[in-house]
Amino acid sequence: MRKYLFGTGLLTAITGGLTLLRGMREDAPFTWRSALGWISWALSVALVVGAIVDIRRASTGHTIDPDSPVHGQEKKLMKERARRQRV
């Protein structure tokens, strides 16, 4: 679980969300640029969550889609998970 919580993608998404929230606190009006920022942040979070799900599925032995960034690394992830469970 630690590798998911402290992954760079998730930390980047969190800091991006905090930046957007900080910008909303000021007296700046909500513009189309703000809307695009929030849409971009939502897409980033969705991609991070999808990557976490793919890594989890691959490490438990399930098949993953070929367009996943961890496709082809399933055996490596399964070995790593088995090693951690033995310790």
PDB file of N, CA, C and O in Angstrom:
ATOM      1  N   MET A   1       0.817  -1.193   0.000  1.00  0.00           N
ATOM      2  CA  MET A   1       0.000   0.000   0.000  1.00  0.00           C
ATOM      3  C   MET A   1       0.863   1.260   0.000  1.00  0.00           C
ATOM      4  O   MET A   1       0.474   2.293  -0.544  1.00  0.00           O
ATOM      5  N   ARG A   2       2.036   1.159   0.617  1.00  0.00           N
ATOM      6  CA  ARG A   2       2.925   2.307   0.713  1.00  0.00           C
ATOM      7  C   ARG A   2       3.372   2.786  -0.661  1.00  0.00           C
ATOM      8  O   ARG A   2       3.475   3.989  -0.901  1.00  0.00           O
ATOM      9  N   LYS A   3       3.641   1.835  -1.570  1.00  0.00           N
ATOM     10  CA  LYS A   3       4.115   2.246  -2.892  1.00  0.00           C
ATOM     11  C   LYS A   3       3.036   2.975  -3.678  1.00  0.00           C
ATOM     12  O   LYS A   3       3.354   3.748  -4.582  1.00  0.00           O
ATOM     13  N   TYR A   4       1.771   2.747  -3.355  1.00  0.00           N
ATOM     14  CA  TYR A   4       0.691   3.460  -4.028  1.00  0.00           C
ATOM     15  C   TYR A   4       0.517   4.858  -3.452  1.00  0.00           C
ATOM     16  O   TYR A   4       0.334   5.819  -4.200  1.00  0.00           O
ATOM     17  N   LEU A   5       0.571   4.978  -2.141  1.00  0.00           N
ATOM     18  CA  LEU A   5       0.335   6.263  -1.494  1.00  0.00           C
ATOM     19  C   LEU A   5       1.453   7.268  -1.740  1.00  0.00           C
ATOM     20  O   LEU A   5       1.209   8.474  -1.797  1.00  0.00           O
ATOM     21  N   PHE A   6       2.671   6.775  -1.883  1.00  0.00           N
ATOM     22  CA  PHE A   6       3.800   7.685  -2.058  1.00  0.00           C
ATOM     23  C   PHE A   6       4.331   7.676  -3.483  1.00  0.00           C
ATOM     24  O   PHE A   6       5.467   8.085  -3.722  1.00  0.00           O
ATOM     25  N   GLY A   7       3.528   7.217  -4.429  1.00  0.00           N
ATOM     26  CA  GLY A   7       3.922   7.254  -5.830  1.00  0.00           C
ATOM     27  C   GLY A   7       3.937   8.688  -6.339  1.00  0.00           C
ATOM     28  O   GLY A   7       3.178   9.534  -5.867  1.00  0.00           O
ATOM     29  N   THR A   8       4.801   8.948  -7.299  1.00  0.00           N
ATOM     30  CA  THR A   8       4.946  10.311  -7.789  1.00  0.00           C
ATOM     31  C   THR A   8       3.689  10.801  -8.499  1.00  0.00           C
ATOM     32  O   THR A   8       3.366  11.988  -8.436  1.00  0.00           O
ATOM     33  N   GLY A   9       2.982   9.906  -9.170  1.00  0.00           N
ATOM     34  CA  GLY A   9       1.764  10.324  -9.858  1.00  0.00           C
ATOM     35  C   GLY A   9       0.700  10.808  -8.895  1.00  0.00           C
ATOM     36  O   GLY A   9       0.049  11.824  -9.139  1.00  0.00           O
ATOM     37  N   LEU A  10       0.524  10.086  -7.805  1.00  0.00           N
ATOM     38  CA  LEU A  10      -0.484  10.469  -6.819  1.00  0.00           C
ATOM     39  C   LEU A  10      -0.088  11.747  -6.094  1.00  0.00           C
ATOM     40  O   LEU A  10      -0.928  12.612  -5.847  1.00  0.00           O
ATOM     41  N   LEU A  11       1.188  11.865  -5.754  1.00  0.00           N
ATOM     42  CA  LEU A  11       1.640  13.097  -5.090  1.00  0.00           C
ATOM     43  C   LEU A  11       1.486  14.306  -6.010  1.00  0.00           C
ATOM     44  O   LEU A  11       1.124  15.392  -5.559  1.00  0.00           O
ATOM     45  N   THR A  12       1.761  14.117  -7.294  1.00  0.00           N
ATOM     46  CA  THR A  12       1.593  15.206  -8.256  1.00  0.00           C
ATOM     47  C   THR A  12       0.128  15.602  -8.376  1.00  0.00           C
ATOM     48  O   THR A  12      -0.192  16.789  -8.436  1.00  0.00           O
ATOM     49  N   ALA A  13      -0.761  14.619  -8.410  1.00  0.00           N
ATOM     50  CA  ALA A  13      -2.188  14.920  -8.511  1.00  0.00           C
ATOM     51  C   ALA A  13      -2.678  15.657  -7.265  1.00  0.00           C
ATOM     52  O   ALA A  13      -3.487  16.580  -7.365  1.00  0.00           O
ATOM     53  N   ILE A  14      -2.196  15.256  -6.108  1.00  0.00           N
ATOM     54  CA  ILE A  14      -2.611  15.913  -4.868  1.00  0.00           C
ATOM     55  C   ILE A  14      -2.124  17.358  -4.829  1.00  0.00           C
ATOM     56  O   ILE A  14      -2.888  18.261  -4.488  1.00  0.00           O
ATOM     57  N   THR A  15      -0.863  17.580  -5.176  1.00  0.00           N
ATOM     58  CA  THR A  15      -0.353  18.949  -5.146  1.00  0.00           C
ATOM     59  C   THR A  15      -1.017  19.815  -6.220  1.00  0.00           C
ATOM     60  O   THR A  15      -1.223  21.011  -6.017  1.00  0.00           O
ATOM     61  N   GLY A  16      -1.350  19.212  -7.355  1.00  0.00           N
ATOM     62  CA  GLY A  16      -2.079  19.968  -8.378  1.00  0.00           C
ATOM     63  C   GLY A  16      -3.457  20.374  -7.897  1.00  0.00           C
ATOM     64  O   GLY A  16      -3.906  21.489  -8.161  1.00  0.00           O
ATOM     65  N   GLY A  17      -4.134  19.471  -7.188  1.00  0.00           N
ATOM     66  CA  GLY A  17      -5.440  19.797  -6.626  1.00  0.00           C
ATOM     67  C   GLY A  17      -5.353  20.879  -5.564  1.00  0.00           C
ATOM     68  O   GLY A  17      -6.215  21.755  -5.482  1.00  0.00           O
ATOM     69  N   LEU A  18      -4.306  20.811  -4.753  1.00  0.00           N
ATOM     70  CA  LEU A  18      -4.125  21.847  -3.733  1.00  0.00           C
ATOM     71  C   LEU A  18      -3.865  23.211  -4.371  1.00  0.00           C
ATOM     72  O   LEU A  18      -4.350  24.233  -3.885  1.00  0.00           O
ATOM     73  N   THR A  19      -3.103  23.220  -5.457  1.00  0.00           N
ATOM     74  CA  THR A  19      -2.848  24.471  -6.165  1.00  0.00           C
ATOM     75  C   THR A  19      -4.133  25.045  -6.732  1.00  0.00           C
ATOM     76  O   THR A  19      -4.370  26.250  -6.650  1.00  0.00           O
ATOM     77  N   LEU A  20      -4.964  24.184  -7.306  1.00  0.00           N
ATOM     78  CA  LEU A  20      -6.247  24.657  -7.838  1.00  0.00           C
ATOM     79  C   LEU A  20      -7.153  25.189  -6.727  1.00  0.00           C
ATOM     80  O   LEU A  20      -7.829  26.203  -6.903  1.00  0.00           O
ATOM     81  N   LEU A  21      -7.162  24.502  -5.588  1.00  0.00           N
ATOM     82  CA  LEU A  21      -7.971  24.979  -4.462  1.00  0.00           C
ATOM     83  C   LEU A  21      -7.469  26.326  -3.945  1.00  0.00           C
ATOM     84  O   LEU A  21      -8.260  27.205  -3.604  1.00  0.00           O
ATOM     85  N   ARG A  22      -6.148  26.475  -3.891  1.00  0.00           N
ATOM     86  CA  ARG A  22      -5.579  27.739  -3.430  1.00  0.00           C
ATOM     87  C   ARG A  22      -5.968  28.875  -4.376  1.00  0.00           C
ATOM     88  O   ARG A  22      -6.221  29.997  -3.937  1.00  0.00           O
ATOM     89  N   GLY A  23      -6.013  28.583  -5.655  1.00  0.00           N
ATOM     90  CA  GLY A  23      -6.429  29.598  -6.621  1.00  0.00           C
ATOM     91  C   GLY A  23      -7.899  29.953  -6.497  1.00  0.00           C
ATOM     92  O   GLY A  23      -8.287  31.074  -6.827  1.00  0.00           O
ATOM     93  N   MET A  24      -8.719  29.039  -6.035  1.00  0.00           N
ATOM     94  CA  MET A  24     -10.150  29.301  -5.864  1.00  0.00           C
ATOM     95  C   MET A  24     -10.418  30.133  -4.617  1.00  0.00           C
ATOM     96  O   MET A  24     -11.446  30.806  -4.540  1.00  0.00           O
ATOM     97  N   ARG A  25      -9.512  30.101  -3.635  1.00  0.00           N
ATOM     98  CA  ARG A  25      -9.732  30.860  -2.408  1.00  0.00           C
ATOM     99  C   ARG A  25      -9.618  32.351  -2.617  1.00  0.00           C
ATOM    100  O   ARG A  25     -10.257  33.136  -1.916  1.00  0.00           O
ATOM    101  N   GLU A  26      -8.815  32.739  -3.568  1.00  0.00           N
ATOM    102  CA  GLU A  26      -8.663  34.177  -3.829  1.00  0.00           C
ATOM    103  C   GLU A  26      -9.945  34.695  -4.476  1.00  0.00           C
ATOM    104  O   GLU A  26     -10.857  33.926  -4.779  1.00  0.00           O
ATOM    105  N   ASP A  27      -9.999  35.973  -4.676  1.00  0.00           N
ATOM    106  CA  ASP A  27     -11.204  36.586  -5.225  1.00  0.00           C
ATOM    107  C   ASP A  27     -11.284  36.504  -6.745  1.00  0.00           C
ATOM    108  O   ASP A  27     -12.020  37.265  -7.372  1.00  0.00           O
ATOM    109  N   ALA A  28     -10.534  35.591  -7.333  1.00  0.00           N
ATOM    110  CA  ALA A  28     -10.539  35.448  -8.788  1.00  0.00           C
ATOM    111  C   ALA A  28     -11.837  34.767  -9.233  1.00  0.00           C
ATOM    112  O   ALA A  28     -12.288  33.819  -8.590  1.00  0.00           O
ATOM    113  N   PRO A  29     -12.424  35.232 -10.303  1.00  0.00           N
ATOM    114  CA  PRO A  29     -13.655  34.608 -10.788  1.00  0.00           C
ATOM    115  C   PRO A  29     -13.357  33.247 -11.426  1.00  0.00           C
ATOM    116  O   PRO A  29     -12.232  32.977 -11.846  1.00  0.00           O
ATOM    117  N   PHE A  30     -14.373  32.411 -11.488  1.00  0.00           N
ATOM    118  CA  PHE A  30     -14.250  31.104 -12.121  1.00  0.00           C
ATOM    119  C   PHE A  30     -14.350  31.306 -13.637  1.00  0.00           C
ATOM    120  O   PHE A  30     -15.393  31.709 -14.153  1.00  0.00           O
ATOM    121  N   THR A  31     -13.259  31.022 -14.333  1.00  0.00           N
ATOM    122  CA  THR A  31     -13.202  31.244 -15.779  1.00  0.00           C
ATOM    123  C   THR A  31     -13.059  29.914 -16.500  1.00  0.00           C
ATOM    124  O   THR A  31     -13.000  28.855 -15.876  1.00  0.00           O
ATOM    125  N   TRP A  32     -13.004  29.988 -17.818  1.00  0.00           N
ATOM    126  CA  TRP A  32     -12.833  28.773 -18.607  1.00  0.00           C
ATOM    127  C   TRP A  32     -11.464  28.157 -18.349  1.00  0.00           C
ATOM    128  O   TRP A  32     -11.309  26.943 -18.485  1.00  0.00           O
ATOM    129  N   ARG A  33     -10.474  28.954 -17.983  1.00  0.00           N
ATOM    130  CA  ARG A  33      -9.159  28.411 -17.652  1.00  0.00           C
ATOM    131  C   ARG A  33      -9.209  27.611 -16.362  1.00  0.00           C
ATOM    132  O   ARG A  33      -8.548  26.582 -16.230  1.00  0.00           O
ATOM    133  N   SER A  34      -9.998  28.092 -15.414  1.00  0.00           N
ATOM    134  CA  SER A  34     -10.174  27.343 -14.169  1.00  0.00           C
ATOM    135  C   SER A  34     -10.871  26.015 -14.442  1.00  0.00           C
ATOM    136  O   SER A  34     -10.497  24.983 -13.885  1.00  0.00           O
ATOM    137  N   ALA A  35     -11.878  26.047 -15.295  1.00  0.00           N
ATOM    138  CA  ALA A  35     -12.596  24.821 -15.643  1.00  0.00           C
ATOM    139  C   ALA A  35     -11.665  23.826 -16.321  1.00  0.00           C
ATOM    140  O   ALA A  35     -11.715  22.632 -16.025  1.00  0.00           O
ATOM    141  N   LEU A  36     -10.817  24.304 -17.228  1.00  0.00           N
ATOM    142  CA  LEU A  36      -9.861  23.408 -17.880  1.00  0.00           C
ATOM    143  C   LEU A  36      -8.852  22.845 -16.884  1.00  0.00           C
ATOM    144  O   LEU A  36      -8.434  21.693 -16.997  1.00  0.00           O
ATOM    145  N   GLY A  37      -8.465  23.659 -15.916  1.00  0.00           N
ATOM    146  CA  GLY A  37      -7.562  23.174 -14.871  1.00  0.00           C
ATOM    147  C   GLY A  37      -8.183  22.053 -14.063  1.00  0.00           C
ATOM    148  O   GLY A  37      -7.526  21.049 -13.788  1.00  0.00           O
ATOM    149  N   TRP A  38      -9.446  22.213 -13.679  1.00  0.00           N
ATOM    150  CA  TRP A  38     -10.132  21.171 -12.922  1.00  0.00           C
ATOM    151  C   TRP A  38     -10.348  19.910 -13.750  1.00  0.00           C
ATOM    152  O   TRP A  38     -10.233  18.799 -13.231  1.00  0.00           O
ATOM    153  N   ILE A  39     -10.659  20.075 -15.034  1.00  0.00           N
ATOM    154  CA  ILE A  39     -10.817  18.910 -15.911  1.00  0.00           C
ATOM    155  C   ILE A  39      -9.488  18.173 -16.044  1.00  0.00           C
ATOM    156  O   ILE A  39      -9.444  16.944 -15.985  1.00  0.00           O
ATOM    157  N   SER A  40      -8.420  18.919 -16.220  1.00  0.00           N
ATOM    158  CA  SER A  40      -7.088  18.325 -16.317  1.00  0.00           C
ATOM    159  C   SER A  40      -6.724  17.588 -15.033  1.00  0.00           C
ATOM    160  O   SER A  40      -6.150  16.499 -15.083  1.00  0.00           O
ATOM    161  N   TRP A  41      -7.051  18.169 -13.896  1.00  0.00           N
ATOM    162  CA  TRP A  41      -6.768  17.520 -12.616  1.00  0.00           C
ATOM    163  C   TRP A  41      -7.572  16.224 -12.481  1.00  0.00           C
ATOM    164  O   TRP A  41      -7.042  15.213 -12.018  1.00  0.00           O
ATOM    165  N   ALA A  42      -8.833  16.247 -12.876  1.00  0.00           N
ATOM    166  CA  ALA A  42      -9.666  15.044 -12.786  1.00  0.00           C
ATOM    167  C   ALA A  42      -9.123  13.933 -13.687  1.00  0.00           C
ATOM    168  O   ALA A  42      -9.127  12.764 -13.303  1.00  0.00           O
ATOM    169  N   LEU A  43      -8.663  14.295 -14.871  1.00  0.00           N
ATOM    170  CA  LEU A  43      -8.070  13.293 -15.759  1.00  0.00           C
ATOM    171  C   LEU A  43      -6.784  12.723 -15.169  1.00  0.00           C
ATOM    172  O   LEU A  43      -6.531  11.524 -15.279  1.00  0.00           O
ATOM    173  N   SER A  44      -5.981  13.562 -14.551  1.00  0.00           N
ATOM    174  CA  SER A  44      -4.751  13.087 -13.918  1.00  0.00           C
ATOM    175  C   SER A  44      -5.048  12.099 -12.800  1.00  0.00           C
ATOM    176  O   SER A  44      -4.395  11.062 -12.685  1.00  0.00           O
ATOM    177  N   VAL A  45      -6.030  12.427 -11.984  1.00  0.00           N
ATOM    178  CA  VAL A  45      -6.402  11.523 -10.888  1.00  0.00           C
ATOM    179  C   VAL A  45      -6.937  10.205 -11.445  1.00  0.00           C
ATOM    180  O   VAL A  45      -6.620   9.139 -10.917  1.00  0.00           O
ATOM    181  N   ALA A  46      -7.738  10.267 -12.497  1.00  0.00           N
ATOM    182  CA  ALA A  46      -8.272   9.042 -13.101  1.00  0.00           C
ATOM    183  C   ALA A  46      -7.148   8.168 -13.655  1.00  0.00           C
ATOM    184  O   ALA A  46      -7.191   6.945 -13.520  1.00  0.00           O
ATOM    185  N   LEU A  47      -6.154   8.781 -14.272  1.00  0.00           N
ATOM    186  CA  LEU A  47      -5.029   8.009 -14.799  1.00  0.00           C
ATOM    187  C   LEU A  47      -4.195   7.383 -13.687  1.00  0.00           C
ATOM    188  O   LEU A  47      -3.731   6.251 -13.820  1.00  0.00           O
ATOM    189  N   VAL A  48      -4.006   8.107 -12.600  1.00  0.00           N
ATOM    190  CA  VAL A  48      -3.251   7.562 -11.474  1.00  0.00           C
ATOM    191  C   VAL A  48      -3.996   6.384 -10.859  1.00  0.00           C
ATOM    192  O   VAL A  48      -3.394   5.350 -10.568  1.00  0.00           O
ATOM    193  N   VAL A  49      -5.286   6.535 -10.664  1.00  0.00           N
ATOM    194  CA  VAL A  49      -6.084   5.448 -10.081  1.00  0.00           C
ATOM    195  C   VAL A  49      -6.076   4.237 -11.021  1.00  0.00           C
ATOM    196  O   VAL A  49      -5.969   3.100 -10.563  1.00  0.00           O
ATOM    197  N   GLY A  50      -6.188   4.474 -12.321  1.00  0.00           N
ATOM    198  CA  GLY A  50      -6.142   3.375 -13.281  1.00  0.00           C
ATOM    199  C   GLY A  50      -4.810   2.649 -13.254  1.00  0.00           C
ATOM    200  O   GLY A  50      -4.773   1.422 -13.347  1.00  0.00           O
ATOM    201  N   ALA A  51      -3.717   3.386 -13.129  1.00  0.00           N
ATOM    202  CA  ALA A  51      -2.396   2.763 -13.052  1.00  0.00           C
ATOM    203  C   ALA A  51      -2.256   1.929 -11.780  1.00  0.00           C
ATOM    204  O   ALA A  51      -1.679   0.841 -11.810  1.00  0.00           O
ATOM    205  N   ILE A  52      -2.778   2.434 -10.671  1.00  0.00           N
ATOM    206  CA  ILE A  52      -2.718   1.689  -9.418  1.00  0.00           C
ATOM    207  C   ILE A  52      -3.517   0.397  -9.533  1.00  0.00           C
ATOM    208  O   ILE A  52      -3.071  -0.654  -9.074  1.00  0.00           O
ATOM    209  N   VAL A  53      -4.689   0.473 -10.141  1.00  0.00           N
ATOM    210  CA  VAL A  53      -5.517  -0.720 -10.321  1.00  0.00           C
ATOM    211  C   VAL A  53      -4.805  -1.731 -11.219  1.00  0.00           C
ATOM    212  O   VAL A  53      -4.830  -2.930 -10.941  1.00  0.00           O
ATOM    213  N   ASP A  54      -4.172  -1.254 -12.293  1.00  0.00           N
ATOM    214  CA  ASP A  54      -3.457  -2.159 -13.189  1.00  0.00           C
ATOM    215  C   ASP A  54      -2.281  -2.835 -12.493  1.00  0.00           C
ATOM    216  O   ASP A  54      -2.060  -4.031 -12.679  1.00  0.00           O
ATOM    217  N   ILE A  55      -1.539  -2.099 -11.709  1.00  0.00           N
ATOM    218  CA  ILE A  55      -0.410  -2.682 -10.973  1.00  0.00           C
ATOM    219  C   ILE A  55      -0.908  -3.729  -9.990  1.00  0.00           C
ATOM    220  O   ILE A  55      -0.320  -4.802  -9.863  1.00  0.00           O
ATOM    221  N   ARG A  56      -1.983  -3.416  -9.302  1.00  0.00           N
ATOM    222  CA  ARG A  56      -2.544  -4.368  -8.335  1.00  0.00           C
ATOM    223  C   ARG A  56      -3.032  -5.641  -9.023  1.00  0.00           C
ATOM    224  O   ARG A  56      -2.778  -6.750  -8.552  1.00  0.00           O
ATOM    225  N   ARG A  57      -3.735  -5.469 -10.145  1.00  0.00           N
ATOM    226  CA  ARG A  57      -4.236  -6.628 -10.885  1.00  0.00           C
ATOM    227  C   ARG A  57      -3.091  -7.471 -11.435  1.00  0.00           C
ATOM    228  O   ARG A  57      -3.145  -8.700 -11.390  1.00  0.00           O
ATOM    229  N   ALA A  58      -2.057  -6.815 -11.951  1.00  0.00           N
ATOM    230  CA  ALA A  58      -0.922  -7.547 -12.508  1.00  0.00           C
ATOM    231  C   ALA A  58      -0.170  -8.308 -11.420  1.00  0.00           C
ATOM    232  O   ALA A  58       0.299  -9.422 -11.653  1.00  0.00           O
ATOM    233  N   SER A  59      -0.054  -7.716 -10.242  1.00  0.00           N
ATOM    234  CA  SER A  59       0.693  -8.380  -9.176  1.00  0.00           C
ATOM    235  C   SER A  59      -0.086  -9.521  -8.540  1.00  0.00           C
ATOM    236  O   SER A  59       0.508 -10.367  -7.871  1.00  0.00           O
ATOM    237  N   THR A  60      -1.399  -9.567  -8.730  1.00  0.00           N
ATOM    238  CA  THR A  60      -2.184 -10.681  -8.203  1.00  0.00           C
ATOM    239  C   THR A  60      -2.421 -11.768  -9.236  1.00  0.00           C
ATOM    240  O   THR A  60      -3.075 -12.769  -8.944  1.00  0.00           O
ATOM    241  N   GLY A  61      -1.896 -11.582 -10.446  1.00  0.00           N
ATOM    242  CA  GLY A  61      -1.992 -12.620 -11.454  1.00  0.00           C
ATOM    243  C   GLY A  61      -3.127 -12.464 -12.441  1.00  0.00           C
ATOM    244  O   GLY A  61      -3.327 -13.340 -13.282  1.00  0.00           O
ATOM    245  N   HIS A  62      -3.866 -11.392 -12.368  1.00  0.00           N
ATOM    246  CA  HIS A  62      -4.949 -11.151 -13.313  1.00  0.00           C
ATOM    247  C   HIS A  62      -4.386 -10.581 -14.610  1.00  0.00           C
ATOM    248  O   HIS A  62      -3.292 -10.018 -14.631  1.00  0.00           O
ATOM    249  N   THR A  63      -5.135 -10.734 -15.671  1.00  0.00           N
ATOM    250  CA  THR A  63      -4.706 -10.160 -16.939  1.00  0.00           C
ATOM    251  C   THR A  63      -5.048  -8.670 -16.967  1.00  0.00           C
ATOM    252  O   THR A  63      -6.022  -8.219 -16.364  1.00  0.00           O
ATOM    253  N   ILE A  64      -4.221  -7.932 -17.679  1.00  0.00           N
ATOM    254  CA  ILE A  64      -4.457  -6.497 -17.816  1.00  0.00           C
ATOM    255  C   ILE A  64      -4.469  -6.150 -19.295  1.00  0.00           C
ATOM    256  O   ILE A  64      -3.979  -6.914 -20.127  1.00  0.00           O
ATOM    257  N   ASP A  65      -5.019  -5.016 -19.608  1.00  0.00           N
ATOM    258  CA  ASP A  65      -5.131  -4.582 -20.997  1.00  0.00           C
ATOM    259  C   ASP A  65      -3.755  -4.309 -21.602  1.00  0.00           C
ATOM    260  O   ASP A  65      -2.832  -3.903 -20.896  1.00  0.00           O
ATOM    261  N   PRO A  66      -3.623  -4.532 -22.901  1.00  0.00           N
ATOM    262  CA  PRO A  66      -2.327  -4.284 -23.551  1.00  0.00           C
ATOM    263  C   PRO A  66      -1.923  -2.809 -23.575  1.00  0.00           C
ATOM    264  O   PRO A  66      -0.745  -2.512 -23.776  1.00  0.00           O
ATOM    265  N   ASP A  67      -2.849  -1.886 -23.379  1.00  0.00           N
ATOM    266  CA  ASP A  67      -2.487  -0.474 -23.394  1.00  0.00           C
ATOM    267  C   ASP A  67      -2.023   0.029 -22.030  1.00  0.00           C
ATOM    268  O   ASP A  67      -1.732   1.215 -21.873  1.00  0.00           O
ATOM    269  N   SER A  68      -1.953  -0.849 -21.064  1.00  0.00           N
ATOM    270  CA  SER A  68      -1.512  -0.469 -19.724  1.00  0.00           C
ATOM    271  C   SER A  68       0.001  -0.262 -19.707  1.00  0.00           C
ATOM    272  O   SER A  68       0.723  -0.959 -20.422  1.00  0.00           O
ATOM    273  N   PRO A  69       0.495   0.687 -18.900  1.00  0.00           N
ATOM    274  CA  PRO A  69       1.941   0.898 -18.832  1.00  0.00           C
ATOM    275  C   PRO A  69       2.698  -0.266 -18.195  1.00  0.00           C
ATOM    276  O   PRO A  69       3.912  -0.367 -18.372  1.00  0.00           O
ATOM    277  N   VAL A  70       2.025  -1.139 -17.467  1.00  0.00           N
ATOM    278  CA  VAL A  70       2.700  -2.270 -16.833  1.00  0.00           C
ATOM    279  C   VAL A  70       2.480  -3.576 -17.594  1.00  0.00           C
ATOM    280  O   VAL A  70       2.844  -4.648 -17.112  1.00  0.00           O
ATOM    281  N   HIS A  71       1.884  -3.485 -18.781  1.00  0.00           N
ATOM    282  CA  HIS A  71       1.675  -4.692 -19.584  1.00  0.00           C
ATOM    283  C   HIS A  71       3.034  -5.292 -19.958  1.00  0.00           C
ATOM    284  O   HIS A  71       3.926  -4.581 -20.419  1.00  0.00           O
ATOM    285  N   GLY A  72       3.180  -6.582 -19.760  1.00  0.00           N
ATOM    286  CA  GLY A  72       4.440  -7.262 -20.029  1.00  0.00           C
ATOM    287  C   GLY A  72       5.306  -7.414 -18.793  1.00  0.00           C
ATOM    288  O   GLY A  72       6.329  -8.097 -18.840  1.00  0.00           O
ATOM    289  N   GLN A  73       4.919  -6.796 -17.693  1.00  0.00           N
ATOM    290  CA  GLN A  73       5.686  -6.877 -16.445  1.00  0.00           C
ATOM    291  C   GLN A  73       4.954  -7.684 -15.390  1.00  0.00           C
ATOM    292  O   GLN A  73       5.297  -7.621 -14.210  1.00  0.00           O
ATOM    293  N   GLU A  74       3.947  -8.441 -15.805  1.00  0.00           N
ATOM    294  CA  GLU A  74       3.117  -9.160 -14.848  1.00  0.00           C
ATOM    295  C   GLU A  74       3.927 -10.161 -14.029  1.00  0.00           C
ATOM    296  O   GLU A  74       3.762 -10.249 -12.812  1.00  0.00           O
ATOM    297  N   LYS A  75       4.801 -10.916 -14.695  1.00  0.00           N
ATOM    298  CA  LYS A  75       5.596 -11.923 -13.980  1.00  0.00           C
ATOM    299  C   LYS A  75       6.522 -11.274 -12.960  1.00  0.00           C
ATOM    300  O   LYS A  75       6.680 -11.778 -11.848  1.00  0.00           O
ATOM    301  N   LYS A  76       7.129 -10.166 -13.336  1.00  0.00           N
ATOM    302  CA  LYS A  76       8.022  -9.454 -12.425  1.00  0.00           C
ATOM    303  C   LYS A  76       7.255  -8.971 -11.198  1.00  0.00           C
ATOM    304  O   LYS A  76       7.736  -9.104 -10.073  1.00  0.00           O
ATOM    305  N   LEU A  77       6.062  -8.408 -11.412  1.00  0.00           N
ATOM    306  CA  LEU A  77       5.261  -7.915 -10.295  1.00  0.00           C
ATOM    307  C   LEU A  77       4.776  -9.051  -9.404  1.00  0.00           C
ATOM    308  O   LEU A  77       4.701  -8.894  -8.185  1.00  0.00           O
ATOM    309  N   MET A  78       4.443 -10.201 -10.004  1.00  0.00           N
ATOM    310  CA  MET A  78       4.013 -11.355  -9.207  1.00  0.00           C
ATOM    311  C   MET A  78       5.163 -11.874  -8.351  1.00  0.00           C
ATOM    312  O   MET A  78       4.959 -12.220  -7.188  1.00  0.00           O
ATOM    313  N   LYS A  79       6.387 -11.933  -8.923  1.00  0.00           N
ATOM    314  CA  LYS A  79       7.551 -12.382  -8.152  1.00  0.00           C
ATOM    315  C   LYS A  79       7.832 -11.441  -6.991  1.00  0.00           C
ATOM    316  O   LYS A  79       8.136 -11.884  -5.884  1.00  0.00           O
ATOM    317  N   GLU A  80       7.730 -10.152  -7.245  1.00  0.00           N
ATOM    318  CA  GLU A  80       7.970  -9.165  -6.192  1.00  0.00           C
ATOM    319  C   GLU A  80       6.954  -9.298  -5.070  1.00  0.00           C
ATOM    320  O   GLU A  80       7.301  -9.212  -3.893  1.00  0.00           O
ATOM    321  N   ARG A  81       5.687  -9.509  -5.443  1.00  0.00           N
ATOM    322  CA  ARG A  81       4.647  -9.665  -4.440  1.00  0.00           C
ATOM    323  C   ARG A  81       4.874 -10.943  -3.616  1.00  0.00           C
ATOM    324  O   ARG A  81       4.704 -10.933  -2.397  1.00  0.00           O
ATOM    325  N   ALA A  82       5.255 -12.032  -4.275  1.00  0.00           N
ATOM    326  CA  ALA A  82       5.515 -13.282  -3.563  1.00  0.00           C
ATOM    327  C   ALA A  82       6.695 -13.130  -2.617  1.00  0.00           C
ATOM    328  O   ALA A  82       6.677 -13.667  -1.509  1.00  0.00           O
ATOM    329  N   ARG A  83       7.718 -12.401  -3.045  1.00  0.00           N
ATOM    330  CA  ARG A  83       8.881 -12.166  -2.188  1.00  0.00           C
ATOM    331  C   ARG A  83       8.500 -11.367  -0.943  1.00  0.00           C
ATOM    332  O   ARG A  83       8.959 -11.668   0.159  1.00  0.00           O
ATOM    333  N   ARG A  84       7.666 -10.355  -1.121  1.00  0.00           N
ATOM    334  CA  ARG A  84       7.244  -9.533   0.029  1.00  0.00           C
ATOM    335  C   ARG A  84       6.359 -10.324   0.989  1.00  0.00           C
ATOM    336  O   ARG A  84       6.391 -10.083   2.196  1.00  0.00           O
ATOM    337  N   GLN A  85       5.579 -11.257   0.475  1.00  0.00           N
ATOM    338  CA  GLN A  85       4.692 -12.023   1.343  1.00  0.00           C
ATOM    339  C   GLN A  85       5.469 -13.054   2.157  1.00  0.00           C
ATOM    340  O   GLN A  85       5.044 -13.429   3.250  1.00  0.00           O
ATOM    341  N   ARG A  86       6.604 -13.516   1.632  1.00  0.00           N
ATOM    342  CA  ARG A  86       7.414 -14.490   2.363  1.00  0.00           C
ATOM    343  C   ARG A  86       8.140 -13.854   3.535  1.00  0.00           C
ATOM    344  O   ARG A  86       8.400 -14.518   4.538  1.00  0.00           O
ATOM    345  N   VAL A  87       8.468 -12.578   3.419  1.00  0.00           N
ATOM    346  CA  VAL A  87       9.266 -11.893   4.454  1.00  0.00           C
ATOM    347  C   VAL A  87       8.446 -11.557   5.631  1.00  0.00           C
ATOM    348  O   VAL A  87       8.954 -10.980   6.593  1.00  0.00           O
TER     349      VAL A  87
END
